[in-house]
Amino acid sequence: MNLLVTGIERIGRIDWSVSTQVDDPSNMALVQEYIRRVALLITTYHLETSYPFFNAARALGHHSTLDVMDQCPWLGELTNSFTKGTCVAYLEWLSLVESGNEEAIKFRDLYEPLILLIERGGRVSMRHGEIRTGRYVFPLANAEYMSKQAPIDLSDAGLRAWSQQ
């Protein structure tokens, strides 16, 4: 099965009734890992973009012919712009990876942490240079610093261990 179809099906299985309702400490690990990944992308390709939340395919100069709203009409019903934007960016990224784009292939799982966060019912907001997910706050560091951080294990066991630190 191709990546885009798998991604569309994955988003289609999200329980939107719990979207943004679950506050778990490990959600911050997912956010930090996403930020580390986009920081690597930004520093590798010297991108000028709205760090840390952006459409990576567009930041690399690729404009998808994919009409995400045609493929996933339920996204049009979402009122949370972060969630909707992340899902659109994720699907456009999968489309770019699937097309064989080397830049995208190198960062194939770029959006995995945020999609996991959305699947788990987590939420994210930015305020005064801080990223918030539920009750947890993380100061937004620059891309150069974040690109040098160690990866976070996103498995269930890894996230449980991170929460118990």
C-alpha positions in Angstrom: 0.0 0.0 0.0 1.3 3.5 -0.8 2.2 6.0 1.9 -0.4 8.5 1.0 -3.3 6.0 1.1 -1.9 4.7 4.5 -1.7 8.3 5.8 -5.3 9.1 4.7 -6.6 6.0 6.3 -4.6 6.7 9.5 -6.1 10.2 9.8 -9.5 8.8 9.0 -9.3 6.5 12.0 -8.6 9.4 14.5 -11.3 9.7 17.2 -12.0 13.4 16.8 -14.3 13.3 19.8 -11.3 13.2 22.1 -9.1 15.5 19.9 -7.3 18.1 22.1 -8.9 16.6 25.3 -6.1 14.4 26.6 -3.4 15.8 28.8 -0.5 13.4 29.3 3.1 14.2 30.2 4.4 12.2 27.3 2.7 14.5 24.9 5.5 16.9 25.6 8.0 14.3 24.5 6.1 14.0 21.1 6.3 17.8 20.7 10.0 18.0 21.6 10.8 15.2 19.1 8.9 16.9 16.4 10.7 20.1 17.1 14.1 18.3 17.0 13.1 16.7 13.6 12.1 20.0 12.0 15.1 21.7 13.4 17.3 19.1 11.6 15.3 19.8 8.4 15.7 23.5 8.7 19.4 23.4 9.5 20.1 20.8 6.9 18.4 22.7 4.0 18.9 26.3 5.4 15.1 26.9 5.3 13.6 30.3 6.0 10.2 29.3 7.5 7.9 29.8 10.5 9.7 27.5 12.9 8.6 25.1 14.4 5.1 24.6 12.9 4.9 24.8 9.1 4.2 22.9 6.0 7.6 21.3 5.2 6.7 20.4 1.6 5.9 24.0 0.8 9.0 25.2 2.7 11.1 23.1 0.4 9.4 24.8 -2.6 7.1 22.0 -3.6 3.4 22.8 -4.1 1.4 19.6 -4.1 -1.2 18.9 -6.7 -2.9 16.8 -4.1 -6.3 18.3 -3.0 -6.2 17.1 0.6 -9.8 18.3 1.2 -11.0 16.1 -1.6 -9.2 13.2 -0.2 -10.2 13.9 3.4 -13.4 15.9 3.5 -13.8 15.4 7.2 -10.7 17.7 7.7 -12.9 20.6 6.6 -15.1 20.1 9.7 -12.1 20.6 12.1 -12.2 23.9 13.9 -8.7 23.6 15.4 -6.4 25.2 12.9 -3.2 23.5 14.3 -4.8 20.1 14.0 -6.1 20.7 10.5 -2.8 22.3 9.3 -0.8 19.5 10.7 -2.9 16.8 9.0 -2.7 18.7 5.6 1.1 19.2 6.0 1.5 15.5 6.9 -0.4 14.3 3.8 1.4 16.7 1.5 4.7 15.5 3.0 3.8 11.8 2.4 2.9 12.7 -1.2 6.3 14.3 -1.6 8.1 11.3 -0.1 6.2 9.0 -2.3 7.2 11.0 -5.4 10.8 10.1 -4.7 12.0 13.5 -3.5 15.3 12.9 -1.8 15.0 15.8 0.7 11.7 14.4 1.9 12.8 10.8 1.9 15.7 11.7 4.2 13.1 13.1 6.7 10.3 10.6 5.9 8.8 10.5 9.4 9.0 14.2 10.0 5.4 14.5 11.1 5.1 11.2 13.0 5.4 12.8 16.5 2.6 15.3 15.8 0.3 12.7 14.2 0.8 10.5 17.3 0.0 13.5 19.5 -3.2 14.1 17.5 -4.1 10.4 17.6 -3.7 10.4 21.4 -6.0 13.5 21.8 -3.2 15.9 22.6 -3.1 19.6 21.8 -0.4 22.2 21.3 -0.3 26.0 21.5 2.4 28.6 21.5 2.6 31.6 23.8 5.3 34.0 24.6 8.1 31.8 23.2 6.8 28.7 24.9 5.1 25.6 23.5 2.3 24.3 25.6 0.7 20.9 25.5 -1.9 20.6 28.2 -0.4 21.6 31.6 3.2 21.2 30.3 5.4 23.9 28.9 8.6 23.8 26.9 10.7 26.9 26.1 11.2 27.1 22.3 14.9 26.9 21.6 16.4 27.9 18.3 16.7 25.3 15.5 20.5 25.0 15.8 20.2 24.0 19.4 17.3 21.6 18.9 18.9 19.9 15.9 21.7 18.7 18.2 19.4 17.0 20.8 19.1 13.3 21.1 16.1 11.6 19.5 13.3 10.6 21.8 12.0 7.0 21.6 8.3 7.3 20.4 7.4 3.7 21.3 4.8 3.3 24.0 7.5 2.0 26.3 9.8 4.9 25.4 7.1 7.5 26.0 6.2 5.9 29.4 9.9 6.0 30.4 10.2 9.7 29.3 7.1 10.5 31.4 8.8 9.0 34.5 12.0 11.0 34.2 
